[in-house]
Amino acid sequence: MSVDLLRVADAMNRQFFIEYPLDAAREIESISISSAAEAAARQPAKILTPVWRRLLPDRAAMLMREMPDSLTDRLLEELPPPQAVRILGCMSEEEREQRIVRLEPMIREDLELMMSFPPNTAGRLMDVGVATYRRTMTVEQVLKQLRRQKMKTARSLFLVDSEHKLIGKVALQQLALAFPHTTLGELEEPLSVALRPVDPLEEITAAFETHKALDIPVVDLDGVFLGAVTHDRLARTMQQQASVDMQTMVGASKDERALSSPVFTVKKRMPWLQVNLLTAFLAAAVVGIFESTIAQVTALAVLLPVVAGQSGNAGAQALAVTMRGLALREITVKQWLRVMRKEVLAGFMNGVGIAITCGLGVYFWSGSLALVGVIAASMVLAMIAAGFAGAVIPIMLTRLGQDPATSSSILLTTVTDVAGFFSFLGIATIFMRFL
């Protein structure tokens, strides 16, 4: 092919990728790996990313092996972390480590975090290398693919839609007995059960016993397929867990448990209690700054806990949602700005609503419009600060390698108290002559 014709073909492919990423993904899945990799390798990562988001993860992984490392590294950095993790899961451990180490530090840490789950959970037990399939694929295509690529699979073939959401399954026995031109959609069976990545070992075992399954898929909160837990893997884990339980009985565990020794518990908790004491003095110091203001208007002392209490509750709500998102891998550290914006906006809107209600109550209690204005303005500011702190603190602690469950509430209380006290008393001081 001449240089001019090659440029024309590249331009046509680029336009096709931009305007029809889903169709481009289907086309790539239907042609040979070498041809698809050759066409894709001549496009920039920005153009390929929408197509790669729609490719089956195992196909995307195979293509990356035939493409330049610089391009595939950029693709992994541009892709949403869950999709990048699925693609990496279809690679060998050695290849996965080689690719991850070349990525930007923050992205690498996000991906490593998403690939790590607490021990004895579905996320830790699942095989992320299990391939997924389309309803439109024929039995002949699937069998050829399995033979040629020797892809790992469970006892079932899991079917996904264009967004990689799990929609059904096909038993391998049915696949072997079906006619070559039969589509997987014709053999599809409904899903009886699916696990979440944070489901504990007890729930996994109960699911296998209840549904008499040989393998169970694992999906995220949006229904996107993450992997599958096989009966064999579960059996091995149960054997290992029995050994761990014996060690725990004799006190071999390094982490705190409900029955850990008091000394061990004190060592874990005392540092944060000391921090909490220091932060409490900080909040008290803020009140001390405005001592003269409180002395002149005693109503401020009565209303001070209202502002601090509401901001504390709002911050706790933001904190709970953010920590849940981190635990369930809904969000990563990389998405801190998006989470923070959402919580700040929610804090503002909630603050306005609460300020109106609170203002009415204060007016009927005091009859002072100036006092109403002070508490309303401070309530909005305090709620915004609470939303910001509730979102940023757990993400920041996770980024620093700390456990947000242990220390987030202490830091949040400090921020909400200081923000609430300072905004309320500061605004009151500014408008003192009207009170």
C-alpha positions in Angstrom: 0.0 0.0 0.0 1.4 3.4 -1.0 2.0 6.1 1.6 -0.9 8.2 0.3 -3.3 5.3 0.4 -2.1 4.5 3.9 -2.8 8.1 5.0 -6.3 8.0 3.5 -7.0 4.7 5.3 -5.8 6.1 8.6 -8.0 9.2 8.2 -11.0 7.0 7.4 -10.3 4.8 10.4 -9.9 7.9 12.7 -13.2 9.3 11.6 -14.9 6.0 12.1 -13.5 5.6 15.6 -14.6 9.1 16.5 -18.2 8.9 15.2 -19.0 5.3 15.8 -16.9 3.9 18.7 -19.3 1.0 19.5 -19.4 -0.1 15.8 -15.6 0.3 15.6 -15.2 -2.0 18.7 -17.5 -4.6 17.1 -15.5 -4.4 13.9 -12.2 -4.8 15.8 -13.6 -7.9 17.6 -14.5 -9.5 14.3 -11.1 -9.3 12.5 -7.8 -10.8 13.2 -5.6 -9.5 16.1 -2.8 -8.5 13.8 -5.0 -6.5 11.4 -6.9 -4.8 14.2 -3.6 -3.9 16.0 -2.1 -2.6 12.8 -5.0 -0.2 12.2 -5.3 0.9 15.9 -1.5 1.5 16.3 -1.6 4.4 13.9 -4.2 6.3 15.9 -3.6 8.5 19.0 -4.7 7.3 22.4 -7.3 10.0 22.6 -9.1 8.6 19.5 -8.8 5.0 20.6 -10.0 5.5 24.2 -13.8 5.5 23.4 -13.4 2.4 21.3 -11.3 0.6 24.0 -14.0 1.4 26.6 -16.4 -0.8 24.5 -14.1 -3.6 23.6 -14.3 -6.9 25.4 -11.4 -6.8 28.0 -9.7 -10.0 26.8 -9.7 -8.7 23.2 -8.4 -5.3 24.3 -5.6 -7.1 26.2 -4.6 -9.2 23.2 -4.5 -6.1 21.0 -2.3 -4.3 23.4 0.3 -7.0 23.2 0.7 -6.2 19.5 0.8 -2.4 19.9 3.6 -0.1 20.9 4.0 0.2 24.7 3.9 4.0 24.6 0.5 3.9 23.1 -0.9 1.2 25.3 0.4 2.9 28.4 -1.4 6.1 27.4 -4.5 4.1 26.8 -4.4 2.6 30.3 -4.0 6.1 31.7 -6.9 7.5 29.7 -9.4 4.7 30.4 -11.7 4.7 33.4 -10.0 2.8 36.2 -12.5 -0.1 36.3 -12.1 -0.8 32.6 -8.3 -0.6 32.8 -8.4 -3.1 35.7 -10.5 -5.5 33.7 -8.1 -5.4 30.8 -5.0 -5.8 33.1 -6.8 -8.8 34.7 -6.8 -10.5 31.4 -3.0 -10.4 31.3 -0.5 -12.6 33.1 0.8 -11.4 36.4 4.2 -10.7 35.0 2.9 -8.7 32.1 0.5 -6.8 34.3 3.3 -5.7 36.7 5.4 -4.6 33.7 2.7 -2.4 32.4 1.6 -0.9 35.7 5.1 0.1 36.8 5.3 2.3 33.6 2.2 4.4 34.4 2.1 7.7 36.2 2.4 7.3 40.0 -1.1 8.5 40.9 -2.8 6.4 38.3 -0.7 3.4 39.2 -1.7 3.7 42.8 -5.4 4.0 41.9 -5.2 0.8 39.7 -3.4 -1.1 42.4 -5.9 0.0 45.0 -8.8 -1.1 42.8 -7.1 -4.5 42.2 -6.8 -5.1 45.9 -9.7 -6.1 48.1 -10.0 -7.1 51.7 -9.0 -10.7 52.4 -11.8 -13.3 52.1 -14.1 -11.1 50.0 -15.5 -11.8 46.5 -13.2 -9.2 45.1 -10.1 -11.0 46.4 -11.4 -14.5 45.5 -12.6 -13.7 42.0 -10.7 -14.5 38.8 -10.6 -11.3 36.8 -9.2 -13.1 33.8 -12.5 -14.8 33.0 -13.5 -13.8 29.4 -16.9 -12.3 28.5 -18.9 -12.6 25.3 -21.6 -11.0 23.2 -25.1 -12.4 22.6 -24.5 -12.1 18.9 -21.5 -14.4 18.8 -22.1 -17.8 17.4 -21.1 -21.2 18.9 -18.6 -21.7 16.1 -16.9 -18.4 16.8 -16.7 -19.0 20.5 -15.3 -22.5 20.2 -12.6 -21.3 17.7 -11.7 -18.5 20.1 -11.4 -20.8 23.0 -9.2 -23.3 21.1 -7.0 -20.7 19.5 -6.4 -18.4 22.4 -6.7 -20.9 25.2 -8.5 -18.3 27.2 -9.4 -18.9 30.8 -13.1 -19.4 31.5 -15.3 -20.6 34.2 -17.9 -23.3 33.9 -20.2 -20.7 32.3 -19.8 -18.2 29.5 -20.9 -14.8 30.8 -22.6 -12.4 28.4 -22.3 -8.6 28.6 -23.9 -5.7 26.8 -22.2 -2.7 25.2 -21.5 -1.2 28.6 -19.9 -4.4 29.9 -22.9 -5.0 32.2 -23.7 -8.6 32.9 -26.9 -9.8 31.2 -26.8 -13.6 31.2 -24.8 -16.7 30.9 -24.4 -19.9 28.9 -23.3 -23.2 30.3 -20.3 -24.8 28.6 -22.3 -28.1 28.3 -24.9 -26.2 26.2 -22.2 -24.7 24.1 -20.7 -28.1 23.3 -24.0 -29.6 22.3 -25.3 -26.6 20.2 -25.2 -26.3 16.4 -22.3 -24.2 15.1 -24.4 -21.2 13.8 -26.5 -20.9 17.0 -25.9 -17.6 18.7 -25.2 -17.3 22.4 -28.3 -15.3 22.8 -30.4 -18.3 21.8 -28.6 -20.4 24.6 -28.8 -17.7 27.2 -29.9 -18.5 30.7 -31.0 -16.0 33.3 -28.7 -15.1 36.2 -29.8 -16.6 39.5 -27.2 -14.9 41.6 -24.3 -12.3 41.5 -21.9 -11.2 44.1 -20.5 -7.8 45.0 -16.7 -7.4 45.3 -16.9 -6.7 49.1 -19.2 -9.6 49.9 -17.6 -11.6 52.8 -16.7 -15.2 52.7 -19.8 -16.2 54.6 -22.1 -14.7 52.0 -20.1 -16.2 49.2 -20.4 -19.7 50.8 -24.1 -19.2 51.4 -24.6 -18.2 47.7 -22.9 -21.3 46.4 -24.8 -23.6 48.8 -28.2 -22.0 48.0 -27.9 -21.9 44.2 -25.8 -25.1 43.8 -23.5 -23.1 41.5 -20.1 -24.0 40.1 -19.2 -20.4 39.5 -20.8 -17.1 40.4 -20.1 -13.8 38.7 -19.0 -10.7 40.5 -20.4 -7.3 39.5 -20.1 -3.7 40.7 -23.0 -1.5 41.8 -23.8 -0.7 38.2 -23.9 -4.3 37.2 -20.6 -4.2 35.3 -18.9 -7.7 35.2 -15.7 -7.8 37.2 -14.8 -11.5 37.4 -16.1 -14.8 38.7 -15.6 -16.8 41.8 -15.3 -20.5 41.1 -16.2 -23.4 43.4 -12.6 -24.7 43.3 -11.2 -21.4 44.4 -13.7 -21.1 47.2 -12.9 -24.6 48.5 -9.1 -23.8 48.6 -9.9 -20.5 50.4 -12.0 -22.3 53.0 -9.1 -24.7 53.7 -6.7 -21.8 54.1 -9.2 -19.9 56.3 -9.4 -22.9 58.7 -5.7 -22.6 59.2 -5.9 -18.9 59.7 -8.7 -19.4 62.3 -6.4 -21.7 64.3 -3.7 -19.1 64.3 -6.2 -16.4 65.4 -7.3 -18.6 68.3 -3.7 -18.5 69.7 -3.3 -14.7 69.2 -1.2 -14.8 66.0 -3.1 -12.0 64.2 -1.3 -8.7 63.7 -4.5 -6.6 63.4 -6.9 -5.5 66.0 -9.9 -7.6 66.5 -12.9 -7.5 68.8 -11.1 -9.6 71.4 -7.6 -8.1 71.0 -5.7 -7.4 74.2 -6.3 -4.0 75.9 -2.7 -3.1 75.5 -2.8 -3.8 71.7 -6.0 -1.8 71.4 -4.5 1.1 73.4 -1.5 1.2 71.1 -3.8 1.4 68.0 -6.2 4.0 69.4 -4.2 6.2 71.7 -2.4 8.3 69.0 -5.7 9.3 67.5 -7.2 10.1 70.8 -4.3 12.4 71.5 -4.9 14.0 68.1 -8.5 14.4 69.0 -7.6 16.2 72.2 -5.4 18.7 70.4 -8.1 19.4 67.8 -10.7 19.9 70.6 -8.4 22.6 72.0 -8.2 24.1 68.6 -12.0 24.4 68.4 -12.0 25.9 71.9 -9.4 28.4 70.9 -11.6 29.7 68.1 -14.4 30.3 70.5 -12.0 32.1 72.8 -11.1 34.5 70.1 -14.7 35.8 70.1 -15.1 35.8 73.8 -16.0 39.5 73.9 -18.6 39.0 71.2 -20.3 36.3 73.1 -20.3 38.4 76.3 -22.1 41.2 74.5 -24.7 39.0 72.8 -25.5 36.0 75.0 -27.9 34.6 72.3 -24.9 33.7 70.3 -23.8 31.1 72.9 -27.3 29.6 72.8 -27.2 29.2 69.0 -23.6 28.2 68.6 -24.3 24.5 69.1 -27.0 24.6 66.4 -24.5 25.7 63.7 -21.8 23.3 64.8 -24.3 20.4 65.1 -25.9 20.9 61.7 -22.5 21.2 60.0 -21.3 18.1 61.9 -24.2 16.0 60.7 -23.8 17.2 57.1 -20.1 16.4 57.2 -20.9 12.9 58.6 -23.3 12.3 55.7 -20.7 13.3 53.1 -18.0 11.3 54.9 -20.2 8.2 55.0 -21.0 8.4 51.3 -17.4 9.0 50.3 -16.0 6.2 52.5 -18.6 3.8 51.1 -17.5 4.8 47.6 -13.9 4.1 48.4 -14.7 0.8 50.0 -16.9 -0.4 47.1 -14.4 0.9 44.5 -17.0 3.3 43.1 -14.5 6.1 43.2 -10.7 6.4 43.4 -8.3 9.0 44.7 -8.0 10.3 41.2 -11.7 11.4 41.3 -11.4 13.6 44.4 -12.2 16.8 42.6 -15.5 15.5 41.2 -16.5 14.1 44.5 -15.6 17.3 46.3 -17.6 19.5 43.8 -20.6 17.3 44.3 -20.5 17.4 48.1 -19.8 21.2 48.1 -22.8 21.8 45.9 -24.9 19.5 48.0 -23.7 21.3 51.1 -24.7 24.7 49.6 -28.2 23.6 48.7 -28.7 21.9 52.0 -27.3 24.9 53.8 -29.8 27.2 52.1 -32.7 24.9 53.0 -31.6 24.6 56.6 -30.8 28.3 56.8 -34.4 29.2 55.8 -35.9 26.8 58.4 -33.4 27.9 61.1 -34.0 31.6 60.3 -37.7 31.3 60.8 -37.2 29.6 64.2 -34.6 32.2 65.3 -36.9 35.0 64.3 -39.8 33.7 66.3 -37.5 33.1 69.3 -35.6 36.4 69.2 -37.5 38.7 66.9 -34.1 39.9 65.5 -33.7 40.0 61.8 -30.0 40.7 62.2 -29.6 37.5 64.2 -31.5 35.6 61.6 -29.2 36.9 58.9 -26.1 36.0 60.9 -27.1 32.4 61.6 -28.5 31.9 58.0 -25.2 33.1 56.4 -23.1 31.1 58.8 -25.2 28.0 58.3 -24.6 28.0 54.6 -20.9 28.6 55.0 -20.6 25.9 57.6 -22.5 23.3 55.5 -20.3 24.0 52.5 -17.2 23.5 54.6 -18.7 20.3 56.0 -19.4 18.9 52.5 -15.8 19.8 51.5 -14.3 18.1 54.5 -16.5 15.0 54.3 -15.4 14.4 50.8 -11.7 15.4 50.9 -10.6 14.0 54.3 -11.1 10.2 53.6 -9.7 10.6 50.1 -6.7 12.5 51.5 -6.1 9.9 54.2 -6.4 7.1 51.7 -3.8 8.8 49.4 -1.4 9.1 52.4 -1.8 5.4 53.2 -3.9 5.9 56.4 -7.1 4.1 57.3 -9.9 6.6 56.8 -12.2 4.6 59.1 -10.0 5.2 62.1 -9.2 8.9 61.7 -11.7 10.6 59.4 -14.3 11.3 62.0 -11.7 13.0 64.3 -10.5 15.4 61.6 -14.0 16.0 60.3 -15.2 17.0 63.8 -12.4 19.5 64.0 -13.1 21.0 60.6 -16.9 21.3 61.1 -16.5 22.7 64.7 -13.9 25.3 63.6 -15.8 26.2 60.5 -19.1 26.5 62.3 -17.7 28.5 65.2 -15.6 30.8 63.1 -18.3 31.6 60.5 -21.0 32.2 63.1 -19.0 34.2 65.5 -17.0 35.9 62.8 -20.1 37.2 61.0 -21.7 38.2 64.3 -18.6 40.2 65.1 -18.7 42.0 61.8 -22.4 42.9 62.2 -22.2 43.5 66.0 -23.8 46.9 65.8 -27.0 45.5 64.3 -27.5 42.8 66.9 
